[in-house]
Amino acid sequence: MRLATTIREEASLASKQGQSDEIKENSRFRALAVKFSDKAAQELQEARRLKSRKAKPQFLDACSTYNHRTAWKQARKAGTTSWICQKEEYKQWRQEAASSVL
């Protein structure tokens, strides 16, 4: 009888230890699942944001035949090379009679 009681207690202890290990493992799994879920949600949100950014120029292009990109590029380039004409070195180089590299 004592042997049976001892065996039952050891089996119960092993079962409780197994349950405890399973609870810890499940807890880690749930934490990883939540982290993965949050990451997936962020990636989905970023994909939607990028899609929205691409849709806006397409929408504007559909509304008008005016070439906004060319006008934007020309405005961006305006004045980017005028500074060289104001430099003393350029003025001297331009006035020289001999051909040389600037």
C-alpha positions in Angstrom: 0.0 0.0 0.0 2.8 2.4 0.8 4.4 1.7 -2.5 1.2 2.5 -4.4 0.9 5.8 -2.5 4.5 6.7 -3.2 4.0 5.9 -6.9 0.8 8.0 -7.0 2.5 10.9 -5.4 5.5 10.7 -7.8 3.1 10.5 -10.8 1.1 13.4 -9.5 4.3 15.4 -8.9 5.6 14.6 -12.4 2.2 15.5 -13.9 2.3 18.9 -12.1 5.8 19.5 -13.2 4.8 18.7 -16.8 1.9 21.1 -16.6 4.1 23.8 -15.2 6.6 23.3 -18.0 3.7 23.4 -20.6 2.4 26.6 -19.0 5.8 28.3 -19.3 6.2 27.1 -22.9 2.7 28.3 -23.9 3.4 31.6 -22.2 6.5 32.1 -24.4 4.6 31.0 -27.5 1.8 33.5 -26.7 4.4 36.3 -26.2 6.0 35.5 -29.6 2.6 35.2 -31.3 1.6 38.7 -30.0 5.0 40.1 -31.1 4.6 38.5 -34.5 1.0 39.8 -34.8 2.1 43.3 -33.9 4.9 43.2 -36.4 2.5 42.0 -39.1 0.0 44.7 -38.3 2.8 47.3 -38.6 3.9 45.9 -41.9 0.3 45.9 -43.2 -0.1 49.5 -42.1 3.1 50.5 -43.8 2.0 48.8 -47.0 -1.3 50.7 -46.9 0.6 53.9 -46.4 2.9 53.3 -49.4 -0.1 52.3 -51.5 -1.8 55.6 -50.5 1.3 57.6 -51.5 1.4 56.0 -54.9 -2.3 56.5 -55.4 -2.2 60.3 -54.9 0.0 61.1 -57.9 -2.0 58.7 -60.0 -5.2 60.4 -58.9 -3.8 63.9 -59.7 -2.5 62.7 -63.1 -6.0 61.4 -63.9 -7.5 64.8 -62.9 -5.4 67.0 -65.2 -3.4 66.8 -68.4 -0.9 69.3 -67.0 2.5 67.7 -66.5 3.2 68.5 -62.9 6.5 66.5 -62.8 8.2 68.5 -65.5 7.2 71.8 -63.8 8.4 70.5 -60.5 11.8 69.4 -62.0 12.2 72.8 -63.7 11.4 74.7 -60.5 13.8 72.5 -58.5 16.6 73.1 -61.0 16.1 76.9 -61.2 19.0 78.8 -59.8 21.3 75.8 -59.2 24.0 76.9 -61.6 23.8 80.7 -61.4 26.2 80.8 -58.4 29.2 80.0 -60.6 28.8 83.2 -62.7 29.3 85.2 -59.5 32.6 83.7 -58.5 35.8 85.7 -59.1 37.7 82.6 -60.4 35.1 82.1 -63.1 35.1 85.8 -64.1 38.9 85.7 -64.5 38.8 82.5 -66.4 36.2 83.8 -68.8 38.2 87.0 -69.5 41.4 85.1 -70.4 42.3 85.0 -74.0 44.1 81.7 -73.9 42.1 78.5 -73.9 42.2 76.7 -70.5 40.3 74.3 -68.3 38.3 75.8 -65.5 
